[in-house]
Amino acid sequence: MEILGLLSDGLLLALQPINVGMILIGVTIGLFIGAMPGLGSVNGVAILLPITFLVPPESAIIFLAAIYYGAMYGGAISSITLGIPGASTAVATTFDGRPLALQGRASLALVTAALASFVGGTISVILFTLFAPLLASVALSFGPPEIFALMLLAFATFVGLGGDDIPKTVLSICLGLVLASVGFDEISGEPRLVFFDISGFLHGINFLVLAIGVYGIGEMMWTIDTTRGKITTTESRMTLRGAIADAGEFLRRAWRGTAIGSSLGFFVGILPAAGATPGSLMSYGVAKMLARDGNEYGKGHPDGVAAPEAANNSASTGSMLPMLTLGIPGSPTTAILLGGMVIWGLTPGPRLFTDQPEFVWGLIGSFYISNFFALVINLSFIPLFIWMLRMPFTILAPMIFVLSIVGGSAATKDMHDVWLIVIFGLAAFFLRKFDYPLAPAVLAIVLGPIAEPTLRQSLLLSSGDPMIFLNRPIAGPITVIAIILIFMPLLKMVRNRMRQQSEKTA
Amino acid sequence: MRRGEIVTAFILAALSIYMMWKSTELDIGYATGVGPGGGSWPFWLSAVMLICTGCIAYNWARRSSPPSQSDEPVLDAEGLRMLIQVGGGIIGFVGLTSIISIYGAMALFLFYYVRILGRHSLALSLAITLLTPTIFFFFFEGLMRITLPKGLSFTDPFFNVLYDLIY
């Protein structure tokens, strides 16, 4: 009952005119950003974070969370009409969404994606409302060893479950952590890692500098290089009567995928560093595996659209759970949100629920409202979004570059940082060419300022004995899971080799 | 791609060694009662980075990573042209910011991109070139009260007129 009271207070806060305005603008921008190939929620949140300093923190995060939500809906639009995923979270939507569009059933695919997203979003917000206070109350007892163990788990998840090249992933994490340590050493007060003695490094490297460089400059250049600007849309006409018929077909043929995506997506989203992309891909795979007509998947099955779309929305809410309750981002986007909260003077973590209940419950309330508005705006303006998708990339790309440079300049007020954005952007472009994952670096630069002090405090508590991370009741199991995750790829490799050898001998 | 991957690994290894060396300006050991020295965190992380570059080089030698198996160029002629045109445009934009203000540099960059690279009509190019900096100026300086770089002093008379409109 207490939760219902807090939730109703949160809904009232979220329904204040300024916050409703933020939700409407955020969802609309998010839908557009999500729909644009090469842009995802992480780009939108990174580029637009600097312009949120005008409004109070709760409105700012509601705005950014609405962008996140909107982008999850929007990703499906380009996956279906262009055949190019708007974001990595919508890759699985292409598998069946594009064939449906090519069969002249783009309307069914778009309506299915919107409704599945709404159901996934709603179920996940309900789960979030139930789980968040419980997790936060447990996390209140966490000390430095537990917090550092959680950080280790976040990085280990990238290594064990990320699916990328392991040495490159570890290198990316370490690079982010080292960049976070540039500036002054907190204990001795002495300058640290001031590269080439350039004074601009004395104030450290803001996480936004790396995030905007990677997602605003590097990723856009990557998109220009890979697509060469050759993007064509599929014509899709939508009528009210057609949409109602499509909604009926969604209920008949896509309920199973929606249910799988909604539940699986949420729990995958909770995993630190997992996020919506693996959630949507896993849900697609599970839905296909459990379906009687699994061979129809990939040819234009509405369930194949519903499962990943329900999952990516559900996972986006799920990834907010560790961010708010433990101070650990569940995805690159929530890593940037977490960094924003620190800038606004808020400390993410369990104390947020007791110290800033209005903020937390206002945000949770905004999830419900954002979800509703995202559905309405998405269905109402699909033709407009498709029209906007035809905007030449040679107009959109310079706008994004300008937003990145101006946003970075406004946030840091230092030309040194603007040059760093450009350098990081160019470096990210090349590193991505060689399959270096960059999301771990962004996550690490956000978590670095928490990880280092908690490691130091833990070692001081134990007089330098690292066993403190293993012999405490909460930190121990978390550390063990993290170690298992780190060694999982190695174990898989050994197992595969042994299997290959046994096959050879057989 | 194959040669590019090993060159990138070498650059990252050099960066790791530089960061390890730079970290030693502070204590990298453990002092009783004080805890790990200020340089230990970046030093050991950089050391892990160096080990990772070794693993990347090992995988490259075994041709086990996709880029090490690829004979494609890192950038073909069109990709290289894109990098020079777009990357050069962005560097020019930031470089001009300190001279003709961020708004002036933005206008030039937009005209260059939309008109020259995008080959859009002059009317559309001019509309984007003039409207975007104007909207940005009134949004940041007027609404958000955030001052962005104005370049050298010769731009002052122009901005004074605009400030008169805001205040």
Interface residues (C-beta under 8 A of the other chain):
Chain A: I51 F53 L54 D165 I166 P167 K168 V170 L171 C174 L175 L177 V178 S181 D185 I187 S188 E190 P191 R192 L193 V194 F195 I217 M221 I224 D225 R228 P392 T394 I395 A397 P398 M399 F401 V402 I405 V406 S409 A410 K413 M415 V418 W419 V422 G425 L426 F429 F430 L431 K433 F434 D435 Y436 E452 L455 R456 Q457 L459 L460 S463 G464
Chain B: M1 G4 E5 T8 L12 M19 K22 S23 E25 L26 D27 Y30 T32 V34 G35 P36 G38 G39 W41 P42 L45 S46 V48 M49 C52 T53 C55 I56 N59 S65 P66 P67 V74 L75 E78 G79 M82 L83 V86 G87 G89 I90 I91 F93 V94 T97 S98 I102 M106 F109 L110 Y113 V114 L117 G118 R119 H120 I128 T132 F136 F139 F140 L143 M144 I146 T147 L148 P149
